[in-house]
C-alpha cells in the first residue's frame, strides 16, 4: 500500500471541506476513492468536484463493503459516528471520525471496545491538537514548568450564532437531531484540550440554559465547575449568545500561570514555588517574585489536513497518533457530566452514571421538535439506537 484509500461518509459542510482538503495536494499518503451521502445532489456534486476518480454511494454500508477503501472518514450527524465506525471496524477498515465521538458515552464505549478488538487504526478529528499554541502549553505542563496545576479557567464565548443559523436546518440544536447544543457542536475541541492539558476532573457541577438566547431546545449558555483529584478546581464558561465574545484560557500552577489568548501564550513564572513560599515567607503580604514571559510559538497549524496526514502515517508506518479515537470519550464524558448535572441539579461524580444519562437523554429526544423519518442507511430510531 503506497497510499491509504479513503472514503468520506457524509459530504455535507464538513465532509465536503474534507474533500477539498484531499483536492489541495497537501495530503501526501492518502487518496480519496469514494464518497457517500443520502442527498443525491450533494453526492453528485462531491463526485464531480473530486480531483481524483471516486465511486459514489448512497448507502454507507455499500461504501464500507465495496472494497474501494482502506479507511473511512465519518462526517455524518453525531449519533451516527459510532454506528458507522463499528461497521467500518467489523469490515476490516481503519476509521477516522469527526468530532464529537458521539452523543453519549455508553455508545462511544462500545465503539472503543470494537476498535480495540479489531486492532485497526482509530483516530478522531481533534485538529486543535495540531495547533502549535496548545502543543507548547502541553509541553510546558508535561515538562513541569508550571508545576502542579491548581486552577484552570476557560471562557470560550466567541461562538456567536444568530437565529438564522439555527433555522438553517431542522436537525440543528435539537435533542433528536444533534444531541445537544454548544457543548456538542462548538465545544468538543475545547473539552478535549482541557482534558489533554489538565487531565480529567473527578466532579462536575454545572448550570445550562436551554434556549436562553435563541428559539432552540438545547443549551446555548453554560457555566460549569470542576474539581480534580489533586484538589485543583476549574471553571468552564461557554455560549453562542455573547457578542463580542471571549476566548481566554488561564491555567495556574505552583510555579505561576499560563494565559492563552489571541493565539499568544503569556507565562507568569514564579521564581519560587507557591507551595514553598507560602510556608517560609516571613511577611504576611509579600508575594513570590514573578517573571512575565512571552512564550515563543513556532510552526504552522495544519488543522484537519494535519490529522489526516498523521492518521495515514499511522496506517502505513505504525507511527503514534496525535489524536487517538479512543480518547474521544474523555471530552464527551465531561460534556455528558455537564448535561447530567444540569438536568439533575446535582454534583456529578466521574465516571458518570451512563445508564441514567441515557435514560434522561431519551426523555429529551421523545419531546424533541425534530422528527426524522426512517431512511435506509440513516438514523432508524429517534432514541439513538440503530
N, C-alpha and C positions, 0 to 999 in steps of 0.2 A: 504494500500500500504506500504510494507516494503522497497522496493527499486524502484527507478524510472527506468522504462524500456525505454532504449534509442535506437533510430535508427539513423545511420550515413548515410547522403545523400552525396555521393561523397567520394570514398575511393582511391583517388589519393595520392600524397605525404602527404598532411596534414591530410586527412581523415584516411589514414592508420596509421599515427602516433597516432591519437586519439584511434584507435582500439588497438594499442599496449599499450596505457595508461590504457584502460579498462582491458587488459590482465595482467597488472602489479600487480593487487591486492591492489592498493593504492586508488582506488575509492570505498568508503565504502558504499554509499547509492544509488548506481546506477548500472545497469547491462545492457550490450549490448545484444539486442534481434533481431536486424535487420540491414541489410546493403543494400546500393543501389548504383549502378553505371551503366552507359550505356556501359562501356567497360567490356565485359563478362570475359575476362581474369583477370582483376583486381577484379571483383566481386567474381569470383570463389576463387581467392587467399585469399581475405578477409574472405569469409565464412569459408574456410578451416583453416585459421590461428587463428580465434577467439577461445578463450578458453571456451567460453560459446556458447551453441547452438544458431544459428541465422537463420532467414529467409532471403533469398536473393531476391532482387527485381531489375529489370532493369529500372523501371519507378518510379520516386519519388512519383507520385500521388498514385501508388499502395501501397507503403510503408506507406504513410501518412494515407490512408484509410483502412489499413489492420487490425486494432485492436490489433496489436502486440506491439505497443509502446505507452508510455505516453508522450514522448518528442522526438524531433528530433534535431540533431546536424548537421548543414548545412555547408559542406566544399566543395562547388561547385565553379565554376568561379564566379567572383564578381557580375556580372549582375544578377545572379540567387539567390543571398542571400535574397533579399526582396520578390522575386517571391514565393519561397518555404516557406518562413516564413509566408507569408499571407495565403497560402494554409494550412499550419500547424495550424495556429490560427483558421481558419474557420472550421477545422476538430476537434477542441477542444483540441489540443495538446499544451504543453509547448514548447518553442522554444529557442535554443541556436545557435547563428550564429558565423561563423568565421569572422575575420576582413578582409576587411573593411565592414561597414554596407551595403554598396552598392557602386555604381559609382557616382550617382547624388542624391542630397538631395531631389528633388521632389519625387522620387520613395521611398526613405527612409522615408520621412514624411508620405506617405500613409501607409507604413508598421507600423510605430509607432501608427498611428490612429487606425488601425485594432487591434493591440496588446492591446491598452487601452480599446477598446470596449469589447474584449473577457475576459479581466481580467486574462489571463494566464501569467505564469512566463516567462519573456523575458530577455535573457542575451546575452552578446557578449563576444567573447574570447579575452578580453583585459588582457592577462595574466601578462603583466608587472605591473599591479596594485597589484599583489601579491608579487612583489619584495620588500623586506624589506628596500632597499635603498630609493626607491621612496615613500614608505609608511612613512618613517621617515622624508623625505623632506616635504611631505604634512602635517605632524603633526607639524613641525616647523613653517610652514606658517600659518596653521589654528589656532595655539595657540598664534600667534602674536610675536613669537621670532624674525622674520625677519622684522617686521613692515610692513608698506605699500610698496608694490612692486613698484620699479621704472624702472627696466630694466630686460629683460630676453634674453639671447643669447644661442642658441643651435647649435653647429656644430656637425653634425652626418654624417660623410663621410666615415665611415668604412664599407660600404655596397659593397665593390669592387666586380664587376662581369665581367667575360670575355665575348667575343662574343659567345663562345661556349655555355655559359649558356643561352643566349637569343635565340640561334639557336636550343635549345633542344625541343622547342615546337612552332608550327606555330602561336599559340594564344598569345604567350608571347610578352609583350611590344608592343601591338597593341591597337588601339582605339576600334576596334570591339571586340577583344577577352578579353582584360583585363581592358580597360577603362582608362589607364594611365600607368605611369612608376614607378619611385622610390617613388612618393607620394602615389600611390595606392597599391604598392606591398610591399615595405620595411618600409615605414614611418607611417602607421596608428597608431602604438603603440606610437611613439614619439608625433604625433599630438594630440593623446588622452591625453597623460601625460601632454602636455603643457597646455591644457585647464583644465585638472583635478587639476593641481597645481596652475595655474596662472589666470584661467578664460579665457573667450573668448575675442579676440580683437574686436575692432569696425571698424578698417580699415586695409586693406592689400594692399601692393604694391609689386609685385613680378616679378622676371625675371627667366624664364625657358629656358633651352637649350634643343632642341629636337634632339636626335641622335648626341650629341656633341662628345662622346667618342666611341659610338657603332653604328652599322648599324641597327638602330631601328627608329620607327616613333614617339615614346613618349619621355617624359622628362627623362634625366639621369643626370641633373645638375640643381640645384635650389638655388636661393637666394631670401628670402622673408623678407619684413619689416612689422612689426605690430605696430599699435597704439591702446592703451587701453583707456577705459573710463576715468580713473583717470589721464591720461597724461603719463603713463608708455609706454615704447617702447620695441620692441623686434626684433631680427634678427634670422632667421632660415635658416641654410645652409645645404644642403644635396646633395649627389652624389653617383653614382655607378662606377665612373671612377677614384677615388683617391686611391693611394697606396703609402705609408701607409696612412690610414685614421685616423680620429679623432672622438671621441665621448666625448664631453665636454659640460655640461650644467652649465650655470652660471646665478644665479638669484640674483639681487641686490635689497636691500630694505632700508628703513630708518634706520634699525639697523645693516646693514652690507651686507655681500654677502655670498651666498652658492655656492660652486663648487662641482659638481658631476663628477668624472672621475675615471676610473679603479675600479669601484664598491666601491668607497670610498667617504665620504662626508667631506668636509672641510668647516667650518663656521668661517668667519672673522667677529667677532661680535664687533660692535661699543659700547663703554661704554656709549656714549651719542648719541641720535638720530641725524642724519644729519640735519633734518629739524629744530632742536633746535640749534645745534652747529653753523650752517651757519649764523644764525641771531645774536647770542650772543657773538661769539668769538671776542676778541679784537685784534687778529693778522690776517694779510692778508694771511698767508701761513700755519698756524697751522692746523693740522687735528685732528679729534676725536681720542681718544685713542682706539686702536683696539686690540682684543684678537684673536689669531688664535686657533680655537678649532677643534680637530679631533673628529667628532661626532660618537659615537659607534653605530653599526648596529647589531641588534640581530635577530635571526630566519633564517629559510631557505626560499627559493623562490620556492613554489610548482608549479608555472607556470600553464600550461594547466590543470594539474590534480587538482590544487587548485581551478581553475574556475569551473570545473565540480563538484567538491565536494560542493563548495559554492552554485552552481545552484541547486543541488539535495536537499541541506538543505532548500533552499527557497521553493521548491516544497513541501517537506514533513513537514516542521516545520514553514513555513512562515517567515523565517529569511530574513533580508535585504540583497539584492545582492550587492556584491562588484563592479560588472560591469554590471549595467542595460543596456539592449539592446537599450532602448530609447536614451541613451547618445551617441550612435554610430554616431548620426547625427552631433554632435559637432565637432569632429575631421574631419569628411568628409566635413563639411561646410568650415573649414579652407583650406582643400585641394582644394575644388571647387573654393574658393576665389583666391587661388594662381594661379590656371589654368586660371580663368577668367581674372585676372589682366594681366597675361602674354599674353593671346590671344588678349586683347583689348588695352594693353599698358596704362591702366588707374588704378588709385587707386580704390579699390572696397570697398564699404560700406557693413557692415554686419547688418541685414541679406541680403544675396546676391539676385540678380535677378535670381531666379531659372529658369524662362522661357527662359531667354537669355542664361544661361549656357547650358540648354538642347538643345537649337537651335544650338549653336556653337559646342556642342559635336556631334550632328547628322551630321554636315558637316565633322567633322573628321572621323566619322565612315564610311561615304559614300566613302571616298577615302582610307580607310584602306586596307592594303595589306592582311589582314586576311578575308577570305570569307568562313564562316561556312555554311554548308548545313543544311537545316531544318531536324531535327530528333525529333520524338515524345518524349516528356518529357524533351527536352533540349531547347536551345535558338531557337525560331522560326523566329525571325527577327533580323537583324543586328543593328536596331535602338534602341535596349533596350526595345522594347515592346514585350509582350508575349501572 
